[in-house]
Amino acid sequence: QIIKKESCINIICVALLRPEKRIDLIIQSFYELLQSGKKAKLTIVGDGPLKSKLANQIQELNILGSVKLKGYLSKKHIVQELHKNDFLVLASEVETFGVVLIEAQACGLPVVATDCGGPSDIVSSDTGILVKPGTCQELTKGLIKMMDSINDYKSEIIRKKTINQFGKHAYFNAIEGLVNKIISNSS
């Protein structure tokens, strides 16, 4: 899919609305992105204890028309939402793995994620951008960089690479290798 830089870019975040997920940082960075003149929409999927605080932040920044808080969605509906967007953003302080990154990339979406553990094993230069965690400035730069280079990411390459690395065959081979290693070490 080819996206013109002038068109509105659709960004999605799928996460629990908890402090360590730093949705507040995503909203602030998204605000900065809009202030820079970029045209974008942000969809936030998830529920949690910070929902009303984040809704207040969106209202205070006066970006209600550009941000949707979708709440909790089933896996099926999350996949549908992912397909409606151009890229995913994840700004966690710590992420041991990052299943949502794999889900987004399996849908062909590039990602902007914080380099906070797990994402460094999932995100490559072919599939997205890693940024320093905890800073609005770095996240905003990452969002702008993704918007400016969105046409350089190829959905089919992202999808294929992700499935090869994390799909059921890769999982089966890893488990088989682990079982074989255990068996050979015990004999």
C-alpha positions as a Markdown table, in Angstrom:
| # | Residue | x | y | z |
|---|---|---|---|---|
| 1 | Gln | 0.0 | 0.0 | 0.0 |
| 2 | Ile | 1.3 | 3.4 | -0.9 |
| 3 | Ile | 0.6 | 6.3 | 1.5 |
| 4 | Lys | 1.1 | 9.9 | 0.4 |
| 5 | Lys | 2.9 | 12.0 | 3.0 |
| 6 | Glu | 0.3 | 14.7 | 2.8 |
| 7 | Ser | -2.6 | 12.3 | 3.7 |
| 8 | Cys | -3.7 | 11.6 | 7.2 |
| 9 | Ile | -1.8 | 8.8 | 8.8 |
| 10 | Asn | -3.7 | 6.4 | 11.1 |
| 11 | Ile | -1.7 | 5.4 | 14.2 |
| 12 | Ile | -2.9 | 2.7 | 16.7 |
| 13 | Cys | -1.8 | 1.8 | 20.2 |
| 14 | Val | -3.1 | -1.5 | 21.8 |
| 15 | Ala | -2.2 | -1.8 | 25.5 |
| 16 | Leu | -3.6 | -2.0 | 29.0 |
| 17 | Leu | -4.2 | 1.5 | 30.3 |
| 18 | Arg | -1.7 | 1.2 | 33.1 |
| 19 | Pro | 1.2 | 3.5 | 34.2 |
| 20 | Glu | 4.1 | 1.3 | 32.8 |
| 21 | Lys | 2.6 | 1.4 | 29.3 |
| 22 | Arg | 3.1 | 5.2 | 29.1 |
| 23 | Ile | -0.1 | 5.9 | 27.1 |
| 24 | Asp | 0.2 | 9.5 | 28.6 |
| 25 | Leu | 3.5 | 9.8 | 26.7 |
| 26 | Ile | 2.0 | 8.6 | 23.5 |
| 27 | Ile | -0.8 | 11.1 | 23.8 |
| 28 | Gln | 1.6 | 14.0 | 24.6 |
| 29 | Ser | 3.9 | 12.9 | 21.7 |
| 30 | Phe | 0.9 | 12.7 | 19.4 |
| 31 | Tyr | -0.1 | 16.2 | 20.4 |
| 32 | Glu | 3.5 | 17.4 | 19.6 |
| 33 | Leu | 3.2 | 15.6 | 16.2 |
| 34 | Leu | 0.0 | 17.5 | 15.4 |
| 35 | Gln | 1.6 | 20.7 | 16.5 |
| 36 | Ser | 4.4 | 20.1 | 14.0 |
| 37 | Gly | 1.8 | 20.2 | 11.2 |
| 38 | Lys | 1.5 | 16.5 | 10.6 |
| 39 | Lys | -1.9 | 15.1 | 9.8 |
| 40 | Ala | -2.7 | 12.0 | 11.8 |
| 41 | Lys | -5.3 | 10.2 | 13.9 |
| 42 | Leu | -4.6 | 8.1 | 16.9 |
| 43 | Thr | -6.7 | 5.1 | 18.0 |
| 44 | Ile | -6.1 | 3.7 | 21.5 |
| 45 | Val | -7.4 | 0.2 | 22.2 |
| 46 | Gly | -7.4 | -1.1 | 25.7 |
| 47 | Asp | -8.9 | -0.6 | 29.1 |
| 48 | Gly | -7.5 | -0.1 | 32.6 |
| 49 | Pro | -7.2 | 2.1 | 35.6 |
| 50 | Leu | -5.9 | 5.2 | 33.7 |
| 51 | Lys | -8.8 | 5.4 | 31.3 |
| 52 | Ser | -10.4 | 8.5 | 32.8 |
| 53 | Lys | -7.1 | 10.2 | 33.4 |
| 54 | Leu | -6.1 | 9.7 | 29.7 |
| 55 | Ala | -9.5 | 10.9 | 28.5 |
| 56 | Asn | -8.9 | 14.1 | 30.6 |
| 57 | Gln | -5.5 | 14.5 | 29.1 |
| 58 | Ile | -6.9 | 14.2 | 25.5 |
| 59 | Gln | -9.6 | 16.8 | 26.4 |
| 60 | Glu | -7.1 | 19.2 | 28.0 |
| 61 | Leu | -4.8 | 19.0 | 25.0 |
| 62 | Asn | -7.9 | 19.8 | 22.8 |
| 63 | Ile | -7.3 | 16.8 | 20.5 |
| 64 | Leu | -10.7 | 15.0 | 21.0 |
| 65 | Gly | -11.3 | 15.1 | 17.2 |
| 66 | Ser | -8.0 | 13.3 | 16.5 |
| 67 | Val | -7.9 | 10.6 | 19.2 |
| 68 | Lys | -10.3 | 7.7 | 19.8 |
| 69 | Leu | -10.3 | 5.7 | 23.0 |
| 70 | Lys | -11.9 | 2.5 | 21.9 |
| 71 | Gly | -11.7 | 0.6 | 25.2 |
| 72 | Tyr | -11.4 | -3.2 | 25.4 |
| 73 | Leu | -11.8 | -5.1 | 22.2 |
| 74 | Ser | -11.8 | -8.9 | 21.4 |
| 75 | Lys | -8.8 | -10.3 | 19.6 |
| 76 | Lys | -10.9 | -10.5 | 16.4 |
| 77 | His | -11.8 | -6.8 | 16.6 |
| 78 | Ile | -8.2 | -5.8 | 17.5 |
| 79 | Val | -7.0 | -7.5 | 14.2 |
| 80 | Gln | -9.7 | -5.5 | 12.3 |
| 81 | Glu | -8.5 | -2.3 | 14.0 |
| 82 | Leu | -4.9 | -3.1 | 13.1 |
| 83 | His | -5.8 | -3.4 | 9.5 |
| 84 | Lys | -7.4 | 0.0 | 9.5 |
| 85 | Asn | -4.2 | 1.7 | 10.6 |
| 86 | Asp | -0.8 | 2.6 | 9.1 |
| 87 | Phe | 1.4 | 1.8 | 12.0 |
| 88 | Leu | 1.4 | 0.9 | 15.7 |
| 89 | Val | 3.0 | 2.7 | 18.6 |
| 90 | Leu | 4.1 | 1.2 | 21.9 |
| 91 | Ala | 5.8 | 3.3 | 24.6 |
| 92 | Ser | 6.2 | 0.9 | 27.5 |
| 93 | Glu | 8.8 | 1.6 | 30.2 |
| 94 | Val | 9.5 | -2.1 | 30.4 |
| 95 | Glu | 8.3 | -4.8 | 28.0 |
| 96 | Thr | 9.5 | -8.4 | 28.6 |
| 97 | Phe | 8.2 | -9.5 | 25.2 |
| 98 | Gly | 5.7 | -7.4 | 23.3 |
| 99 | Val | 3.0 | -9.7 | 21.8 |
| 100 | Val | 1.2 | -6.7 | 20.4 |
| 101 | Leu | 4.2 | -5.8 | 18.3 |
| 102 | Ile | 4.2 | -9.3 | 16.7 |
| 103 | Glu | 0.4 | -9.1 | 16.2 |
| 104 | Ala | 0.8 | -5.7 | 14.4 |
| 105 | Gln | 3.7 | -6.9 | 12.3 |
| 106 | Ala | 1.9 | -10.1 | 11.4 |
| 107 | Cys | -0.8 | -7.8 | 10.0 |
| 108 | Gly | 1.9 | -6.0 | 7.9 |
| 109 | Leu | 2.1 | -2.9 | 10.1 |
| 110 | Pro | 5.4 | -1.2 | 10.9 |
| 111 | Val | 5.9 | -0.2 | 14.5 |
| 112 | Val | 7.4 | 2.5 | 16.7 |
| 113 | Ala | 8.4 | 1.1 | 20.0 |
| 114 | Thr | 10.5 | 1.9 | 23.0 |
| 115 | Asp | 13.8 | 0.0 | 23.3 |
| 116 | Cys | 12.8 | -1.4 | 26.7 |
| 117 | Gly | 13.6 | -5.1 | 26.6 |
| 118 | Gly | 11.5 | -7.4 | 24.5 |
| 119 | Pro | 10.9 | -5.0 | 21.6 |
| 120 | Ser | 14.6 | -5.1 | 20.7 |
| 121 | Asp | 14.2 | -8.8 | 19.8 |
| 122 | Ile | 11.1 | -8.1 | 17.7 |
| 123 | Val | 11.6 | -4.8 | 15.9 |
| 124 | Ser | 14.2 | -4.5 | 13.1 |
| 125 | Ser | 15.0 | -1.8 | 10.6 |
| 126 | Asp | 12.7 | -3.6 | 8.2 |
| 127 | Thr | 9.8 | -3.7 | 10.6 |
| 128 | Gly | 9.9 | -0.4 | 12.5 |
| 129 | Ile | 11.7 | 2.0 | 14.7 |
| 130 | Leu | 13.0 | 1.7 | 18.3 |
| 131 | Val | 13.3 | 4.8 | 20.4 |
| 132 | Lys | 14.6 | 5.6 | 23.9 |
| 133 | Pro | 12.0 | 5.0 | 26.5 |
| 134 | Gly | 10.5 | 7.6 | 28.8 |
| 135 | Thr | 11.0 | 10.8 | 26.7 |
| 136 | Cys | 8.4 | 12.6 | 24.8 |
| 137 | Gln | 11.0 | 14.2 | 22.5 |
| 138 | Glu | 12.4 | 10.8 | 21.4 |
| 139 | Leu | 9.0 | 9.3 | 20.9 |
| 140 | Thr | 7.8 | 12.3 | 18.9 |
| 141 | Lys | 10.9 | 12.1 | 16.7 |
| 142 | Gly | 10.2 | 8.4 | 16.2 |
| 143 | Leu | 6.6 | 9.1 | 15.2 |
| 144 | Ile | 7.6 | 11.8 | 12.7 |
| 145 | Lys | 10.4 | 9.6 | 11.3 |
| 146 | Met | 7.8 | 6.8 | 10.8 |
| 147 | Met | 5.4 | 9.1 | 9.1 |
| 148 | Asp | 8.1 | 10.5 | 6.8 |
| 149 | Ser | 9.4 | 7.0 | 5.8 |
| 150 | Ile | 6.1 | 5.1 | 5.9 |
| 151 | Asn | 6.4 | 4.3 | 2.2 |
| 152 | Asp | 9.7 | 2.6 | 2.8 |
| 153 | Tyr | 8.1 | -0.2 | 4.8 |
| 154 | Lys | 6.6 | -3.0 | 2.8 |
| 155 | Ser | 3.7 | -4.8 | 4.5 |
| 156 | Glu | 4.4 | -8.1 | 2.9 |
| 157 | Ile | 8.1 | -8.1 | 4.0 |
| 158 | Ile | 7.0 | -7.2 | 7.5 |
| 159 | Arg | 4.4 | -9.9 | 7.6 |
| 160 | Lys | 6.7 | -12.6 | 6.1 |
| 161 | Lys | 9.6 | -11.8 | 8.4 |
| 162 | Thr | 7.4 | -11.8 | 11.5 |
| 163 | Ile | 5.7 | -15.1 | 10.7 |
| 164 | Asn | 9.1 | -16.7 | 9.9 |
| 165 | Gln | 10.5 | -15.5 | 13.2 |
| 166 | Phe | 7.5 | -15.9 | 15.5 |
| 167 | Gly | 4.9 | -18.1 | 13.7 |
| 168 | Lys | 3.8 | -21.6 | 14.6 |
| 169 | His | 6.6 | -23.3 | 12.7 |
| 170 | Ala | 9.2 | -21.2 | 14.4 |
| 171 | Tyr | 7.6 | -21.9 | 17.7 |
| 172 | Phe | 7.4 | -25.7 | 17.0 |
| 173 | Asn | 11.1 | -25.7 | 15.9 |
| 174 | Ala | 12.2 | -23.9 | 19.0 |
| 175 | Ile | 10.3 | -26.3 | 21.3 |
| 176 | Glu | 11.6 | -29.3 | 19.4 |
| 177 | Gly | 15.2 | -28.0 | 19.7 |
| 178 | Leu | 14.7 | -27.4 | 23.4 |
| 179 | Val | 13.3 | -30.9 | 24.0 |
| 180 | Asn | 16.1 | -32.5 | 22.0 |
| 181 | Lys | 18.6 | -30.5 | 24.1 |
| 182 | Ile | 17.0 | -31.6 | 27.3 |
| 183 | Ile | 17.0 | -35.3 | 26.1 |
| 184 | Ser | 20.7 | -35.1 | 25.0 |
| 185 | Asn | 21.8 | -33.5 | 28.3 |
| 186 | Ser | 20.0 | -36.1 | 30.4 |
| 187 | Ser | 21.5 | -39.1 | 28.7 |
